[in-house]
Amino acid sequence: MNLLNASITPKIACDYGGTLAPRFSERYLPPYPEALEVLGKIKESFKSCFIITRRKKPEHELLLRTMLQRFSFHEITGIDSEHVLCCRQTGEKIQIYEKLGITHLISDRAKDFQNLPKHTKHLFMFGANNSEEVQKLGSVHTEVRVTIFWRWRELHQLITPEQLSSEYLLPLPLIGAAQAQPASAQLA
């Protein structure tokens, strides 16, 4: 059974701070181990891949873009600089997901999974550095299951080209905070 509307092409969006790298403070720190390499591999399975992040001030956006260059982000991931989108308000992210037709979302914050467009059906939460946010998932109202992953290489195992076939909207298993095993162990 094909659950995917033929007019929707799989597109993925990923938050930056806390998801790909530690959150912004006074300076940007290097991305988490394997994050850029795995995101680059995942991007190969999607028509479009975006980094959508909130930066309150224009100078923070400029600093982020400078750091992406320093860490060879575009070369490693294959994501063009035009696909790195910064907004000033959290609510703007949802409008961007809607406009772009985002079907898959990767974030480290529970609140990012609320009030999403109907076509954003695949939610992945990076929980390795933020068990507090993982615990908040229980209070987040979402009609879609959120899959928690603890290491970037696990996410690569969860999002494969086979899962992007006509059956790709079948639910993935929930890997919750109470189950502190790697995602790969849960899927075996």
VENKAUR-V648787 format. One record per backbone hydrogen bond with DSSP energy under -1.0 kcal/mol. CO is the residue of the C=O (numbers start at 1). NH is the residue of the N-H. E is the energy in kcal/mol with one decimal. If there is no record, write none. Layout:
CO:NH:E ; CO:NH:E
//
This chain:
5:8:-2.2 ; 10:47:-1.2 ; 11:103:-2.4 ; 11:104:-2.2 ; 12:50:-2.5 ; 13:106:-2.3 ; 14:52:-1.8 ; 16:19:-1.4 ; 16:20:-2.5 ; 16:21:-1.5 ; 20:32:-2.8 ; 21:18:-3.9 ; 32:35:-1.8 ; 34:38:-2.8 ; 35:39:-2.5 ; 36:40:-2.3 ; 37:41:-1.8 ; 38:42:-2.7 ; 39:43:-2.6 ; 40:44:-1.0 ; 42:45:-1.8 ; 43:46:-1.6 ; 48:12:-2.1 ; 50:14:-2.1 ; 51:85:-3.4 ; 53:87:-2.2 ; 57:61:-1.6 ; 58:62:-2.3 ; 59:63:-2.0 ; 60:64:-2.5 ; 61:65:-2.5 ; 62:66:-2.1 ; 63:67:-2.4 ; 64:68:-2.5 ; 65:69:-1.6 ; 66:70:-2.2 ; 67:71:-2.4 ; 68:73:-2.8 ; 69:72:-1.7 ; 72:76:-2.5 ; 73:77:-2.8 ; 74:78:-1.8 ; 80:83:-1.6 ; 81:84:-1.5 ; 83:51:-2.6 ; 85:53:-2.4 ; 87:55:-2.7 ; 90:93:-1.6 ; 91:95:-1.0 ; 92:96:-2.1 ; 93:97:-2.7 ; 94:98:-2.2 ; 95:99:-2.6 ; 96:100:-2.6 ; 97:101:-1.3 ; 97:102:-2.2 ; 103:122:-2.2 ; 104:13:-2.2 ; 105:124:-2.9 ; 106:15:-2.4 ; 107:126:-2.1 ; 110:113:-2.0 ; 111:114:-1.4 ; 117:120:-1.7 ; 119:121:-1.4 ; 122:105:-2.9 ; 123:147:-2.9 ; 124:107:-2.2 ; 125:149:-2.9 ; 127:130:-1.3 ; 130:134:-1.6 ; 131:135:-2.1 ; 132:136:-1.3 ; 134:137:-1.0 ; 135:138:-1.0 ; 136:139:-1.8 ; 137:140:-1.1 ; 147:125:-2.7 ; 149:127:-2.5 ; 151:154:-1.1 ; 151:155:-1.1 ; 152:156:-1.5 ; 153:157:-1.1 ; 154:158:-1.3 ; 155:159:-2.2 ; 162:165:-1.3 ; 165:168:-2.2 ; 167:170:-2.1 ; 176:179:-1.3 ; 182:186:-1.3 ; 183:187:-1.7
//
